[in-house]
Amino acid sequence: MFLSDSESPVVFRAALRNDRIVIDEFVRHRYFRSLQGLAIDPAAQRLYLADYAHGILSVGLVDRQVRHLPSPPGTTTLGVDGLSWHQGALIGIQNGVAPPRVIRIEFDRTGAIGTVAVLDRHLPLADEPTIGTIAAGRFVYVANSQWEKYDDSGRRLPGTTLTVPVLLSLPLDNPRR
């Protein structure tokens, strides 16, 4: 299992050793500014990281080499929070742009980002989407995380009203492009 630290430039690895869970530093890199979600490819060769400030990065699980994956012209992968792997692509929650949206990041034959497609955006219920997961061919995600209603120390801002948490889901078998 891999864990990102959004305040330090580190990815940690948790492993079971001698019936104990041991967490150690897996990789540290200058590109790691604000790590968010991560996803592993099914072949367990690459770990993909969402860095809020730098976009999508990949780490070789054997050589631990970090690569920045530039966005194609006219697109951006900045502000991505959660990531999930689905059928050769990444599904991401991009809440660091306006309007916030769910995107699909597809790769070309070289492993570079080939396309970034918006799957859903600017839903009245999804004012601050965050992490999600794949379940039964659908991407299920938290639509209203309400982060903006709290200050940096975790205290609710005066005058804010919390709303009931909302989960939304999108079919992934035939994504809108």
C-alpha positions, 0 to 999 in steps of 0.5 A, a space after each residue: 500500500 502506498 500513502 501520499 503526504 500532502 504537506 511533505 515531498 514524500 510517498 510512503 509504502 506500508 508493508 506487512 513484515 513479520 506480522 507487523 505493518 511497517 511504513 517506510 519512505 518509498 520516494 521523495 522528490 522535488 516535484 512533490 509539492 502537494 501530493 493528493 490521490 494515487 493509483 497503481 497500474 494493474 501490472 504494478 509497474 507504475 504508481 501515478 500521483 496527483 500533485 495539486 501544483 504540478 499535475 500528474 506524475 508517475 513513479 516506477 515501482 522498481 526503479 523509483 524514478 519520478 516522471 512529470 507527465 505534461 498535459 496535452 495542449 489546451 488541457 490541464 491536470 493541475 488541481 487533481 485531488 482523487 485518482 482511480 485506475 480504470 481500463 488503462 486510464 486514470 479517472 480524477 477529481 479535478 477540484 482545483 479548477 473552475 468549474 470542478 470536474 471529473 476527468 479521464 486521463 488516457 495515455 498514448 503508446 509511449 506512456 505520455 498523457 494523450 488526452 484529458 476528457 471531461 466526464 462531468 462538471 459543474 453540477 449544483 450538487 458537486 460544488 467541491 468534489 473530492 475522492 472517489 472509487 470504481 464500483 460496478 463499472 461506475 465512478 462513485 465520488 464525494 460531491 460536496 466535501 465542504 472543505 471551504 467551510 473550514 479554516 486551516 486549523 479545522 474549525 468551521 467558519 462562522 456563518 457556514 451551514 453544512 449540508 448532507 453529504 452527497 455521493 454521485 456516480 458516473 457510468 464508465 463503460 461508455 464515458 461521455 467525451 
